[in-house]
Amino acid sequence: MSIPLEEVNALALDDFVERFADIAEASPWVARAAGKQRPFSNRAGAIAAFIEVLRGATLEAQMAVICAHPDLAGRAALAGDLGAESAKEQAGAGLDRLTPDEFSRFTALNSQYRAAFGMPFIYAVKGADKHRILAAFEVRLTNSPETELATALAQVERIMGWRIEARIAD
């Protein structure tokens, strides 16, 4: 449910953090820092504030945000332990309806990716399907660690943007 920008700007900081804590997966510190940049002039300004916070963070903090994301079609999804936003996003891409063979392929690729890069594969799944995601896995496994870190951060930024668009009326 989206709320008007004026209400977002009027929230006490703790209330803002509570409302937007999951914009950056399990990383409420991003919401706290972005909330301190209010008032936002528009929804795009809110998105820019969250992105600015992430880009300005240390590599360790950026990796913590990335590593807070669950594997796509991973154990957390099977156990029902995904956050509400992640569950909705993965279901929208059909990742909750994989065949056993597809699930095995996702599991293998998740393991290969983590072994290669030390982080989960991040893909902004909105508007994608399992075939596109699997193809992206294959391509991105050939990236250098530096390229893949930049790609993962860009995907996190897309996810944050979509989550903010769903929460703040423009």
Disulfide bonds with the S-S distance in Angstrom:
none
